[in-house]
């Protein structure tokens, strides 16, 4: 059996896992035999077999040691903080600094119990340190940032080869695998959600979408375009000789032992094919509703709703508003041993342990409607449908919700109140919608204020005047008081405190870091059911829902602006969607 990189003895790990009831004695013995044969750690075999993931393992070790755990892959790592420590010192101590707080430096250790390493790090940094626990894989991931940035690395690779090989562009001997790998790695370091590869007349531009905004990252010679596109097409199993029609595919790659999934879209464009790569992080399935942006009240509503054994939960909003992530978070909550969960998706965005996931294949005639009919014969308790797009799917989904299944899906409407009329437009009977629909979640994404440069401020007279053109500020202030979001002492909107980011290196001077959902939840209460049966408009449903306590998307956003999660400018930007 291979030696473990864990900071505590393997027998203690066994005890902690048995106490948590995630494994049995037999599970451990079987994994131990397998680990011994393959020269692996027992914990690695158990993770492989899906008993838990690496994050769960390190969190229980963290609780036992009373030392906080940090996942370095999920935070924005700043070059200047990492550079407080040399690469040699980091490798020697298996430790890396990742944040500064009140003159103390937070340091992630692979083994925070090693006194020699702790003393060495304190001597090197010459400041008080706060030790954190991280995994070996996380440490290797972060230590890659000691290397060059994407611009330097890619140009060094390309220039070296351009000097070595003379000839026409088609004869250039470019290490294209290295180039594509570097682009993927840097996208992960930057926490990008998408990579855009675009051909210009004289160059190829690589752009990353970070926190919903696109940033130019590197410009490469136009000669490399075809080779990059061909390499990615090969990875995604697409036709490399087809340049006239759009293609979609998917591939996985491994970085420091962690599997990452990428969804690929290729379209023909004027100067050459345009590619967008969506980075799919499987950890999205581990998000809690709270971390996604659900308020206490909304979490309370959802906790009640997901306990219902049948009916329908819909998530609505435009493309890119985080609907799928919310669905997976709900699925993750429902994913227990007693439940059979089946999904039909286009495409499968996250792989989830113990959930039967299936992907539509229109070429083979396997669409949402046919797939849903097949899933109903699989004895499911919970069914997740990627999207309700047509009348047939809508009708089967509603009937499934009526006959003892809990159905989760997404729909394209602007607000929660628009979902019932949309289902009626799809020729579903009003009484079926009224009796099946449990709850509708509508959401958007807004950028979060960067906590490194956050400041409070009061709106200027000019800003107040500008807002007054769009909003009734007196009415809004009264609503805030009624909801107990502000104290009664405030008489004027200009007295309220709002927040913004000044802009710093950490957030690329944008003032924002990360995104969060703003949302509204429409419960299918009796008053709403009556309106659905009468085929009422979405405006009537909205009015009734608000009268019965629903907080709208816009109001949820304003609450987040009042407590310093986002800015009022971000909230206003979604009001016009």
VOGU-3710 file (C-alpha; in Angstrom, 3 decimals, decimal comma):
1> xxxxxxxxxx> 0,000/0,000/0,000  1,341/3,447/-0,905  2,241/5,896/1,844  -0,444/8,504/2,409  0,019/12,300/2,099  -2,602/12,851/4,797  -1,539/14,694/7,970  -3,051/12,103/10,345  -2,665/8,335/10,683  -4,699/6,138/8,344
11> xxxxxxxxxx> -6,305/4,355/11,332  -7,640/7,707/12,573  -9,037/8,360/9,068  -10,830/5,016/9,240  -12,298/5,897/12,650  -13,528/9,318/11,421  -15,144/7,825/8,289  -16,861/5,062/10,284  -18,160/7,636/12,784  -19,580/9,683/9,905
21> xxxxxxxxxx> -21,281/6,472/8,610  -20,058/7,125/5,049  -18,414/3,678/4,928  -18,737/0,320/6,694  -15,972/-1,912/8,060  -16,410/-4,128/4,966  -16,053/-1,140/2,601  -12,766/-0,248/4,321  -11,409/-3,818/4,161  -12,268/-4,150/0,447
31> xxxxxxxxxx> -10,653/-0,796/-0,332  -7,571/-1,752/1,721  -7,072/-4,946/-0,317  -7,478/-3,016/-3,567  -5,101/-0,273/-2,371  -2,463/-2,816/-1,363  -2,637/-4,531/-4,757  -2,426/-1,258/-6,696  0,013/0,535/-4,352  -2,510/3,315/-3,714
41> xxxxxxxxxx> -3,797/5,014/-0,568  -6,992/3,488/0,905  -8,598/6,938/0,876  -7,828/7,256/-2,879  -9,626/3,975/-3,608  -12,655/5,039/-1,535  -12,813/8,392/-3,373  -12,499/6,537/-6,701  -15,415/4,303/-5,728  -17,600/7,307/-4,932
51> xxxxxxxxxx> -18,039/6,962/-1,156  -17,064/10,628/-0,737  -14,961/13,244/-2,521  -11,601/14,762/-1,613  -13,195/17,909/-0,193  -15,356/15,871/2,235  -12,315/13,880/3,408  -10,261/17,012/4,102  -13,176/18,731/5,835  -13,540/15,893/8,383
61> xxxxxxxxxx> -9,742/15,925/8,929  -9,973/19,712/9,341  -12,736/19,348/11,983  -10,667/16,774/13,860  -7,483/18,898/13,798  -9,388/22,159/14,484  -7,413/23,665/11,586  -9,478/25,224/8,749  -9,373/23,568/5,295  -8,846/25,635/2,146
71> xxxxxxxxxx> -9,512/24,453/-1,401  -6,920/26,461/-3,354  -8,629/25,614/-6,641  -11,740/27,539/-5,604  -10,227/30,869/-4,571  -8,598/33,618/-6,607  -4,854/33,236/-6,011  -2,866/36,474/-6,153  0,607/36,399/-7,635  1,969/39,037/-5,229
81> xxxxxxxxxx> 0,909/37,037/-2,129  2,291/33,756/-3,493  5,533/35,596/-4,290  6,023/36,452/-0,591  7,521/32,967/-0,508  10,041/31,547/-2,980  9,191/28,501/-5,098  12,032/26,523/-3,432  10,731/27,413/0,054  7,185/26,399/-0,954
91> xxxxxxxxxx> 8,350/23,028/-2,284  10,577/22,392/0,745  7,788/23,066/3,285  4,863/21,905/1,099  3,202/25,192/2,033  1,955/28,227/0,128  0,752/31,688/1,292  -2,665/32,605/-0,162  -4,059/35,639/1,725  -3,106/38,478/4,062
101> xxxxxxxxxx> -5,436/39,510/6,892  -4,633/42,262/9,409  -0,872/41,831/9,011  -1,140/38,042/9,393  -0,450/35,714/6,481  -2,736/32,763/5,782  -0,645/29,778/4,705  -1,957/26,488/3,277  0,035/23,436/4,466  -0,156/19,874/3,180
111> xxxxxxxxxx> 0,776/18,887/6,753  0,073/21,701/9,233  1,189/19,443/12,140  4,817/19,375/10,972  6,549/21,720/13,466  9,740/21,932/11,416  7,808/23,239/8,391  5,783/25,673/10,539  8,983/27,149/12,044  10,631/27,369/8,602
121> xxxxxxxxxx> 7,642/29,204/7,076  7,478/31,695/10,003  11,208/32,444/9,601  10,848/32,937/5,849  7,770/35,204/6,010  8,889/37,084/9,155  5,240/37,631/10,130  2,607/35,870/12,173  0,981/33,086/10,157  -2,451/31,423/10,261
131> xxxxxxxxxx> -2,038/27,760/9,210  -4,638/26,133/6,948  -4,907/22,560/5,736  -4,899/21,781/2,002  -4,465/18,652/-0,106  -1,326/17,618/-1,996  -3,182/18,105/-5,318  -4,306/21,577/-4,260  -0,742/22,486/-3,304  0,620/21,359/-6,711
141> xxxxxxxxxx> -2,133/23,307/-8,469  -1,313/26,548/-6,634  2,466/26,124/-6,936  2,122/26,215/-10,737  1,577/29,978/-10,358  5,282/30,363/-9,610  5,735/29,756/-13,308  5,277/32,325/-16,100  1,992/33,931/-17,063  0,003/32,768/-20,111
151> xxxxxxxxxx> 1,354/35,481/-22,417  4,985/34,737/-21,623  4,589/30,971/-21,695  2,695/30,765/-25,008  4,906/33,258/-26,807  8,027/31,487/-25,566  6,696/28,143/-26,903  5,733/29,664/-30,268  8,802/31,895/-30,793  11,147/29,009/-30,050
161> xxxxxxxxxx> 9,559/26,906/-32,785  9,288/29,790/-35,267  13,054/30,271/-35,043  13,795/26,589/-35,436  11,604/25,860/-38,471  11,672/27,880/-41,664  8,928/27,396/-44,250  5,311/28,073/-45,019  2,804/28,204/-42,150  1,557/24,702/-42,950
171> xxxxxxxxxx> 5,066/23,357/-42,344  5,521/24,970/-38,938  6,361/22,384/-36,318  4,301/23,809/-33,432  3,891/21,968/-30,109  0,129/22,452/-30,332  -0,662/20,054/-27,471  1,482/22,230/-25,180  -0,281/25,415/-26,387  -3,816/24,047/-25,806
181> xxxxxxxxxx> -2,809/22,604/-22,403  -1,411/25,986/-21,332  -4,640/27,792/-22,359  -6,760/25,300/-20,371  -4,520/25,513/-17,294  -4,488/29,304/-17,176  -8,278/29,403/-17,591  -8,542/27,246/-14,440  -6,067/29,458/-12,552  -8,149/32,528/-13,478
191> xxxxxxxxxx> -11,406/30,797/-12,442  -12,765/31,386/-15,967  -16,143/29,918/-16,917  -15,503/30,093/-20,687  -12,587/30,308/-23,127  -13,194/32,113/-26,462  -10,783/31,401/-29,333  -11,422/33,865/-32,168  -9,712/34,292/-35,551  -8,909/37,862/-36,682
201> xxxxxxxxxx> -7,383/38,778/-40,087  -3,853/38,831/-38,622  -4,058/37,059/-35,238  -5,889/34,661/-32,949  -7,340/36,176/-29,764  -7,865/34,041/-26,661  -10,368/35,541/-24,213  -11,512/34,296/-20,789  -14,920/34,993/-19,252  -14,304/35,725/-15,562
211> xxxxxxxxxx> -17,245/36,620/-13,287  -19,433/37,129/-16,349  -17,058/39,604/-18,070  -14,807/38,826/-21,069  -11,081/39,663/-20,814  -8,506/39,471/-23,625  -5,741/37,180/-22,369  -3,355/36,564/-25,228  -2,939/37,304/-28,949  -1,253/34,580/-31,001
221> xxxxxxxxxx> -0,030/34,530/-34,624  -2,817/33,669/-37,097  -0,752/30,663/-38,270  -1,617/28,721/-35,113  -5,405/29,035/-35,518  -6,083/25,938/-37,616  -3,807/23,767/-35,476  -5,503/24,868/-32,199  -8,973/24,245/-33,677  -7,923/20,812/-35,014
231> xxxxxxxxxx> -6,415/19,805/-31,646  -9,577/20,740/-29,723  -11,784/19,006/-32,321  -9,764/15,813/-31,882  -10,132/16,039/-28,079  -13,901/16,606/-28,383  -14,344/13,843/-30,971  -15,558/16,267/-33,681  -15,024/16,096/-37,457  -11,754/17,890/-38,157
241> xxxxxxxxxx> -12,442/18,203/-41,909  -15,855/19,862/-41,403  -15,600/23,659/-41,449  -19,006/24,732/-42,826  -21,467/23,793/-40,074  -21,544/24,284/-36,283  -20,389/21,361/-34,117  -20,745/20,597/-30,405  -18,724/18,179/-28,305  -17,170/17,526/-24,954
251> xxxxxxxxxx> -13,882/16,283/-23,485  -12,127/15,847/-20,148  -8,555/16,562/-19,133  -6,618/15,993/-15,942  -4,695/18,667/-14,045  -2,721/17,632/-10,956  -4,828/14,475/-10,707  -8,133/16,357/-10,843  -10,520/15,598/-13,710  -11,953/18,665/-15,466
261> xxxxxxxxxx> -14,755/18,620/-18,071  -15,004/20,970/-21,041  -17,966/21,578/-23,347  -16,990/22,693/-26,865  -18,962/24,744/-29,402  -17,531/25,497/-32,873  -19,125/27,762/-35,473  -17,869/28,859/-38,920  -16,867/32,548/-38,975  -15,463/34,941/-41,602
271> xxxxxxxxxx> -11,746/34,584/-40,728  -11,876/30,978/-39,528  -13,801/28,893/-37,033  -14,744/30,447/-33,688  -14,552/28,195/-30,608  -16,062/28,559/-27,163  -14,971/26,152/-24,432  -17,165/26,017/-21,312  -15,279/24,766/-18,234  -17,602/22,510/-16,250
281> xxxxxxxxxx> -16,512/22,147/-12,639  -18,040/19,084/-10,968  -17,850/20,896/-7,627  -20,908/22,933/-8,664  -22,952/19,990/-7,469  -21,593/20,588/-3,940  -22,881/24,163/-3,682  -25,337/24,767/-0,865  -28,436/26,869/-1,526  -27,000/29,475/0,870
291> xxxxxxxxxx> -23,740/29,819/-1,094  -25,755/30,191/-4,333  -27,519/33,259/-2,910  -30,731/31,899/-1,335  -31,871/34,045/1,597  -32,928/32,446/4,902  -36,598/32,802/3,949  -36,026/31,220/0,520  -34,012/28,350/2,024  -36,944/27,714/4,393
301> xxxxxxxxxx> -39,363/27,568/1,435  -37,091/25,227/-0,566  -36,535/22,916/2,423  -40,313/22,418/2,639  -40,749/22,034/-1,111  -38,085/19,370/-1,699  -39,640/17,211/1,002  -42,743/16,792/-1,174  -42,746/13,324/-2,800  -44,282/14,478/-6,087
311> xxxxxxxxxx> -45,046/17,561/-8,174  -42,857/19,901/-10,178  -40,028/22,315/-9,307  -39,116/24,714/-12,126  -36,082/27,012/-12,406  -36,522/29,849/-14,919  -34,359/32,613/-16,313  -32,315/33,539/-19,403  -29,313/31,546/-20,689  -26,316/31,852/-18,369
321> xxxxxxxxxx> -28,324/32,751/-15,250  -27,161/29,714/-13,243  -30,343/27,611/-13,615  -28,493/24,303/-14,069  -26,256/24,883/-11,037  -29,331/25,533/-8,887  -30,998/22,350/-10,201  -27,913/20,267/-9,405  -27,750/21,743/-5,896  -31,357/20,676/-5,294
331> xxxxxxxxxx> -30,586/17,232/-6,786  -27,592/16,904/-4,502  -29,825/17,534/-1,481  -32,278/14,866/-2,703  -29,517/12,352/-3,538  -29,829/9,735/-0,781  -29,703/5,934/-0,750  -33,497/5,581/-0,606  -34,118/7,578/-3,781  -33,754/6,658/-7,475
341> xxxxxxxxxx> -32,876/9,817/-9,434  -32,844/9,826/-13,252  -31,966/12,731/-15,536  -32,267/13,522/-19,210  -29,993/16,378/-20,255  -28,603/18,185/-23,282  -25,712/17,856/-22,600  -24,818/16,276/-19,222  -23,148/19,231/-17,501  -21,921/17,684/-14,243
351> xxxxxxxxxx> -21,358/14,022/-13,434  -23,069/13,156/-10,132  -22,389/9,967/-8,161  -25,399/7,612/-7,788  -27,588/9,562/-10,227  -28,582/7,879/-13,515  -27,789/10,503/-16,122  -28,704/10,222/-19,792  -28,086/12,577/-22,703  -30,413/13,352/-25,609
361> xxxxxxxxxx> -29,336/12,229/-29,064  -31,607/13,837/-31,709  -29,791/12,003/-34,555  -30,864/8,684/-33,030  -34,372/10,031/-32,334  -33,707/10,225/-28,596  -35,154/13,625/-27,653  -36,514/14,959/-24,344  -40,035/13,594/-24,925  -38,874/10,059/-25,908
371> xxxxxxxxxx> -36,224/10,033/-23,175  -38,763/11,080/-20,566  -41,134/8,271/-21,576  -38,232/5,801/-21,212  -37,212/7,212/-17,805  -40,744/6,743/-16,463  -40,269/2,994/-16,979  -37,079/3,087/-14,845  -39,005/3,319/-11,541  -37,712/6,823/-10,696
381> xxxxxxxxxx> -38,574/8,841/-7,578  -37,028/12,040/-8,923  -36,683/13,026/-12,584  -34,590/15,948/-13,800  -35,272/17,223/-17,335  -32,566/19,563/-18,667  -35,129/21,878/-20,278  -38,815/21,862/-21,221  -38,684/23,024/-24,838  -41,831/21,722/-26,502
391> xxxxxxxxxx> -45,479/20,822/-25,894  -44,868/17,056/-25,803  -42,156/17,277/-23,126  -44,248/19,729/-21,067  -47,298/17,461/-21,107  -45,382/14,289/-20,178  -43,443/16,166/-17,448  -46,622/17,524/-15,847  -48,293/14,094/-15,930  -45,161/12,561/-14,356
401> xxxxxxxxxx> -45,396/15,128/-11,536  -49,051/14,222/-11,078  -48,449/10,455/-10,887  -46,085/10,295/-7,922  -42,751/11,603/-9,252  -40,872/14,738/-8,246  -39,940/16,479/-11,526  -37,228/19,155/-11,751  -36,664/21,183/-14,899  -35,835/24,569/-16,439
411> xxxxxxxxxx> -37,942/26,854/-18,607  -37,207/30,092/-20,449  -39,348/32,852/-18,919  -38,282/36,200/-17,484  -39,870/35,813/-14,060  -41,438/33,160/-11,852  -44,987/34,335/-12,547  -44,406/33,770/-16,271  -43,941/29,989/-15,847  -47,601/28,894/-15,395
421> xxxxxxxxxx> -48,861/30,835/-18,480  -45,893/29,420/-20,458  -46,962/25,853/-19,579  -50,550/26,723/-20,571  -49,201/28,009/-23,924  -47,655/24,553/-24,345  -51,194/23,128/-24,255  -51,012/21,683/-20,738  -54,469/21,709/-19,090  -54,832/24,534/-16,498
431> xxxxxxxxxx> -56,074/22,157/-13,745  -52,975/19,925/-14,315  -50,584/22,886/-13,958  -52,456/24,115/-10,862  -52,309/20,727/-9,133  -48,755/19,718/-10,199  -46,617/22,848/-9,901  -44,988/23,052/-6,451  -42,666/26,005/-6,834  -40,974/28,206/-9,470
441> xxxxxxxxxx> -37,516/29,721/-8,867  -36,561/32,629/-11,149  -32,978/33,859/-11,048  -30,252/36,064/-12,491  -26,546/36,340/-11,685  -24,935/39,517/-10,364  -21,283/40,202/-9,627  -20,168/40,207/-5,987  -18,180/43,102/-4,551  -14,478/42,286/-4,112
451> xxxxxxxxxx> -13,920/41,912/-0,355  -10,299/43,087/-0,693  -11,331/46,627/-1,724  -14,940/47,045/-0,497  -16,008/50,488/0,763  -19,294/51,954/1,992  -20,807/55,167/0,600  -24,037/57,185/0,349  -25,657/57,919/-3,000  -24,882/61,418/-4,324
461> xxxxxxxxxx> -27,728/63,869/-5,178  -27,030/63,168/-8,878  -27,297/59,395/-8,365  -30,520/59,846/-6,361  -31,961/61,983/-9,163  -30,971/59,393/-11,762  -32,591/56,592/-9,703  -35,744/58,632/-9,202  -36,346/58,551/-12,979  -36,597/54,759/-12,813
471> xxxxxxxxxx> -37,931/54,051/-9,314  -40,344/55,423/-6,757  -37,745/55,812/-3,984  -40,231/56,741/-1,226  -42,316/53,614/-1,970  -39,143/51,490/-2,082  -37,961/52,816/1,296  -41,337/51,969/2,848  -41,081/48,447/1,372  -37,573/48,034/2,912
481> xxxxxxxxxx> -38,985/49,061/6,307  -41,950/46,688/5,984  -39,546/43,830/5,214  -37,322/44,883/8,173  -34,322/45,386/5,892  -33,726/48,932/7,190  -34,613/50,613/10,464  -37,636/52,929/10,778  -35,360/55,917/11,601  -34,407/56,357/7,910
491> xxxxxxxxxx> -36,531/59,065/6,295  -34,757/59,444/2,973  -33,100/57,126/0,421  -29,935/59,269/0,542  -29,426/58,216/4,202  -29,052/54,526/3,261  -25,570/53,003/3,131  -24,543/51,118/-0,013  -21,262/49,417/-0,932  -18,849/49,168/-3,874
501> xxxxxxxxxx> -15,363/47,928/-4,709  -12,660/50,572/-5,203  -10,750/48,268/-7,582  -7,516/46,441/-6,721  -5,028/43,962/-8,204  -7,012/41,069/-6,813  -10,125/41,943/-8,880  -8,267/43,344/-11,945  -9,404/46,860/-10,849  -13,036/45,925/-11,535
511> xxxxxxxxxx> -14,277/46,133/-7,923  -15,956/42,720/-8,310  -14,957/39,133/-7,560  -17,242/36,141/-8,189  -20,987/36,004/-8,848  -24,109/35,187/-6,867  -27,767/34,530/-7,692  -30,555/37,010/-7,085  -33,863/35,206/-7,145  -37,569/35,039/-6,480
521> xxxxxxxxxx> -39,583/31,998/-5,423  -43,213/31,594/-6,435  -45,053/29,079/-4,249  -48,170/27,521/-5,730  -50,465/28,622/-2,898  -54,291/28,278/-3,235  -54,663/31,912/-4,406  -52,148/31,268/-7,230  -53,821/27,944/-8,126  -57,164/29,727/-8,644
531> xxxxxxxxxx> -55,507/32,201/-11,023  -53,841/29,378/-13,018  -57,195/27,553/-13,412  -58,738/30,841/-14,642  -55,843/31,190/-17,155  -54,875/34,567/-15,632  -51,963/36,659/-16,877  -48,469/36,547/-15,369  -49,029/40,130/-14,076  -52,039/38,969/-12,003
541> xxxxxxxxxx> -50,079/35,969/-10,665  -47,130/38,252/-9,778  -49,379/40,723/-7,948  -51,049/37,955/-5,908  -47,691/36,307/-5,081  -46,221/39,630/-3,845  -49,359/40,275/-1,756  -48,750/36,846/-0,178  -45,115/37,544/0,695  -43,028/36,825/-2,437
551> xxxxxxxxxx> -39,808/38,854/-2,677  -39,087/39,737/-6,342  -35,716/39,273/-8,064  -35,179/43,036/-8,030  -35,972/43,296/-4,298  -33,710/40,328/-3,501  -30,935/42,121/-5,404  -31,547/45,355/-3,476  -31,356/43,448/-0,176  -27,969/42,070/-1,280
561> xxxxxxxxxx> -26,899/45,633/-2,193  -27,939/46,896/1,267  -25,849/44,250/3,064  -22,766/44,702/0,874  -22,842/41,575/-1,316  -23,335/43,414/-4,619  -23,688/46,991/-5,892  -26,835/48,913/-6,710  -25,473/49,322/-10,284  -25,405/45,518/-10,733
571> xxxxxxx> -28,978/45,212/-9,456  -30,198/47,942/-11,802  -28,519/46,167/-14,733  -30,732/43,079/-14,269  -33,916/45,158/-13,876  -34,008/45,801/-17,609  -33,524/42,173/-18,655
//
